[in-house]
Each structure stands twice: as structure tokens, then as C-alpha cells.
């Protein structure tokens, strides 16, 4: 019987979830940036357009609303604050992902596989034991030792 191969870390449920959360944060940033651009247009903060003839096709149509400058500044500041919060969340998520991968690199052998299957893949003890090729009781003992001796499960 050959030793079980090390599973692909990027296929783990937890890594995929972190990547998805990062993607969602990036989408929120794009939406706030679009909101800032719209507010600037509505408040006339984009400055004068190029010099040329008068084009009446660009005149405001029904439903056009203008925004006061102080209101625009307040809304832009709020959107910029949200963007900074999302950037901080992305930074924290990337750090967590790096720490999880670093934990996998520190561990070796059966402990590494237990960590990958239990934490990254989110498997039950029985499913992880079967995938690794050990008994459930043996997996429980190893996992207990890992929790006592290392802090990898706290990541």
C-alpha cells in the first residue's frame, strides 16, 4: 500500500471560501468606485469638458438630478471609507490564507494530511481517516496531540 498523496491545497473548501471572499471584496470596491464616479458626474465635479461647439444632445433629460457640492463630498468620503474597509478585509484574508499554507508547509506526513483534510477540506474525522488511510481512533489521537503541541488549528 502506497502512502497517500498530498492533496491540492487550492481545492480545499476553506481556501476556496477565502478566495471567494476576496473576490467579493474586490467587486464591492469596484461598485464603490462606480458610485464615486456617478456622484462626481451628478455634482459637476469632473471639470469642464473640452472646448468645442455646443452639443445639445448631451443636455440633461427628464429624470436628471443635480447634487449639491457638500452632499457630494460627504457621499464620496463615505464611499472612500467603505473602499478602505474592503481593502483591509482583503489584506486580512490574504494573510489568513498565507498562514494556512505556511501551517501545511510546517507539518509533514500524517499530521499534514490531517490538517489539510480536517481544516482546509472541512472533512469529518471519519472521512479524513478513510482518505488518509488510518483508523478514526488513530486520527483522533494524532489530532489531539497536534492541538496540544502546536497552534495550527487556531489559524
matplotlib code that plots the C-alpha trace (Angstrom):
import matplotlib.pyplot as plt

x = [0.0, 1.5, 1.4, -1.5, -0.5, -0.7, -4.0, -4.1, -4.5, -6.3, -9.1, -9.8, -13.1, -11.6, -9.1, -11.9, -14.1, -11.3, -10.7, -14.4, -14.5, -11.5, -13.4, -16.5, -14.5, -12.9, -16.4, -17.6, -14.6, -15.5, -19.1, -18.0, -15.6, -18.5, -20.6, -17.9, -17.7, -21.5, -21.6, -18.9, -20.9, -24.1, -22.3, -20.4, -17.0, -15.4, -14.5, -15.2, -15.2, -13.1, -13.5, -15.7, -19.1, -22.2, -23.7, -27.3, -27.6, -25.8, -28.2, -29.9, -33.0, -36.0, -35.1, -31.6, -30.8, -28.1, -26.3, -25.1, -21.3, -21.3, -23.6, -21.3, -18.2, -19.9, -21.0, -17.6, -15.9, -18.3, -17.6, -13.9, -14.2, -16.0, -13.2, -10.6, -12.6, -12.8, -9.0, -8.3, -10.6, -8.7, -5.4, -6.6, -8.0, -4.7, -2.8, -5.0, -4.6, -0.8, -0.8, -2.8, -0.5, 2.5, 1.0, 0.7, 4.4, 5.5, 3.7, 4.7, 3.4, 0.1, -0.2, 0.0, -2.7, -4.9, -4.6, -5.4, -8.4, -9.9, -9.2, -8.8, -11.2, -13.6, -14.0, -15.3, -12.9, -14.2, -14.0, -10.5, -9.3, -10.6, -8.9, -5.6, -5.7, -5.7, -8.4, -10.7, -9.3, -5.7, -6.7, -8.3, -5.2, -2.9, -5.3, -5.4, -1.6, -1.4, -3.8, -1.8, 1.6, 1.0, -1.3, -2.1, -5.8, -6.2, -5.4]
y = [0.0, 3.3, 6.5, 8.8, 11.7, 15.3, 16.8, 20.0, 22.9, 25.1, 22.6, 22.9, 24.2, 26.8, 28.2, 28.4, 30.3, 32.7, 33.3, 33.9, 36.4, 38.2, 38.3, 39.7, 42.4, 43.4, 43.6, 45.8, 48.1, 48.4, 49.3, 52.0, 53.4, 53.5, 55.2, 57.9, 58.5, 58.9, 61.3, 63.4, 63.5, 64.5, 67.2, 68.5, 67.7, 66.3, 69.8, 71.5, 69.3, 70.1, 73.3, 73.0, 73.7, 73.3, 69.8, 69.9, 66.1, 66.0, 68.2, 66.8, 64.8, 64.2, 62.4, 64.1, 65.2, 67.5, 67.1, 69.8, 70.0, 69.4, 66.4, 65.0, 65.4, 63.6, 60.7, 60.4, 60.3, 57.6, 55.5, 56.0, 54.8, 51.7, 51.1, 51.3, 48.8, 46.3, 46.7, 45.9, 42.9, 41.7, 42.1, 40.1, 37.3, 37.1, 36.9, 34.1, 32.2, 32.6, 31.4, 28.3, 27.4, 28.1, 25.7, 23.0, 23.5, 23.3, 20.0, 16.7, 13.3, 12.2, 15.4, 17.4, 15.3, 15.5, 19.3, 19.5, 17.2, 18.4, 22.2, 23.0, 20.5, 20.5, 16.8, 14.8, 12.7, 9.5, 10.8, 12.2, 9.0, 7.0, 9.4, 9.2, 5.5, 5.4, 4.4, 7.1, 6.5, 6.9, 10.1, 11.4, 10.7, 12.4, 15.4, 15.7, 15.7, 18.3, 20.6, 20.2, 20.7, 23.2, 26.1, 25.2, 24.5, 28.1, 29.6]
z = [0.0, -1.0, 1.1, 0.3, -1.9, -0.6, -1.8, -3.8, -1.3, -3.7, -3.9, -0.2, 0.9, 3.2, 0.6, -2.0, 0.6, 1.3, -2.4, -2.9, -0.1, -1.7, -5.0, -3.3, -1.6, -5.0, -6.5, -3.7, -4.3, -8.0, -7.1, -4.7, -7.3, -9.8, -7.2, -6.7, -10.4, -10.6, -7.7, -9.3, -12.5, -10.7, -8.8, -11.8, -10.2, -13.4, -14.5, -17.8, -20.9, -23.9, -25.8, -28.9, -30.3, -28.2, -28.3, -27.3, -27.4, -24.0, -22.3, -19.2, -19.9, -17.7, -14.5, -14.3, -10.9, -9.6, -6.4, -4.1, -3.6, 0.2, -0.2, -2.9, -0.8, 2.2, 0.0, -1.7, 1.7, 2.8, -0.3, 0.2, 3.8, 2.6, 0.0, 2.7, 4.8, 1.9, 1.2, 4.9, 4.7, 1.6, 3.4, 6.4, 4.2, 2.2, 5.5, 6.7, 3.5, 3.7, 7.4, 6.5, 3.7, 5.9, 8.5, 5.9, 5.0, 8.6, 9.2, 7.5, 6.9, 8.5, 10.5, 7.3, 5.7, 8.8, 8.8, 5.1, 5.2, 8.5, 8.3, 4.6, 3.1, 6.1, 6.3, 9.2, 11.3, 9.7, 6.1, 6.8, 8.4, 5.4, 2.9, 4.8, 5.4, 9.2, 11.7, 13.2, 16.6, 15.4, 13.7, 16.9, 18.9, 16.4, 16.1, 19.9, 20.1, 17.3, 19.2, 22.4, 20.9, 18.1, 17.4, 13.8, 14.5, 15.8, 12.4]

ax = plt.figure().add_subplot(projection="3d")
ax.plot(x, y, z, "-o")
ax.set_aspect("equal")
plt.show()
